[in-house]
Amino acid sequence: MIKIKNSPVSQIDFFGFDLLIKRDDLLHPDFTGNKARKFAYFLEKDLGDIDKIVSFGSNQSNAMYSLSVLCKLKNKKYEYYTHHISSFLKDNPVGNYKYALNNAMDIKLYNDCPYSFLKNNRNLFSKTRKIGKTLFIPEGGRCETSRYGINQLALEIINYKKIKNIKDLLIFLPSGTGTTALFLQKSLLSNNDNSKVLTISCVGSKDYLKKEFYSLETDNAYHPKILDTKNNYFGKLDCQLYKFWIELQKETNIEFDLLYDPIGLKSLFEFLKNKKINPKEKLMYIHQGGIKGNESMIQRYKRKCYENF
């Protein structure tokens, strides 16, 4: 059985604030971060007679790459569907796209998808589905099986608190669909732990994230607290965020992902500047992993922001 290891915790000076970093970028050499937690179930379980895994999303998705690693480790075929692949990217593979191809990903366009339920209703596709010997996994791992790996994360945090004698802990992470934040808060509460999960929406409004929470859990007692922040245009290049990302590395000696972490950590910094927290409360940030994706993002940022630095 393949199993991801417990990630360590780094204690850093975060621009004058004490911050614990749960280093999920160090879970596994090739299987890290948020997506490693979401796909841990499939990594650690016997997949029986399944011989192919199918998923979908963007052509530089962290989930796309993580699933390619999963399929390589489990010796499964991997088929992935996306909206568009530019001729430039085809001729010059980079980032997650490049490394997923190296792991024998078979990537195709939605127009060529033979699965009608996936081609026509992918936004409604939120559960894993097994048809014959093929396993279909929703975009980004937004499904019930994600609870397994996220519960492991919760237990690691609870154990860390016991070892360090931490009574009150605030846990912060940025959200796309909010799957990790929600399942993490529910796992903590279900294990009688009082840690509070805080998050922000990276891909839409606060109301959008609330709807995502309710689609996964109708009891809002399990919902994380959503901090107020300006609406973000997910994936849009922001030179100030890139500058902040560079400053983060200088300040912390840790490389963060360029898609979620700069938005998350900048929002966390604003929160800390503008709100006094209880001195007895410790603050932990969950590293989002996804470092392989930085390769393509850095190229894009350098083309856009070169003159600004």
Buried (B, 14 or more C-beta within 10 A) or exposed (E): EEEBEBBEBBEBEBBEEEBBBBBBBBBBEBBBBBBBBBBBBBBBEEBEEBEBBBBBBBBBBBBBBBBBBBBBBBEBBBBBBBEEBEEEBEEEBBBBBBBBBEBEBBBBEBEEBEBEEBBEEBEEBBEBBEEEEBBBBBBBBBBBBBBBBBBBBBBBBBEBBEEEEBEBBBBBBBBBBBBBBBBBBBBBBEEEBEBBBBBBBBBBEEEBBBEBBEBBBEEEEBBBEBBEBEEBEEEEBBBEBBBBBEEBEEBBEBBBBBBBBBBBBBBBBBBBEEEEEEEEEBBBBBBBBBBBBBBBBBEBBEEEBEEEE
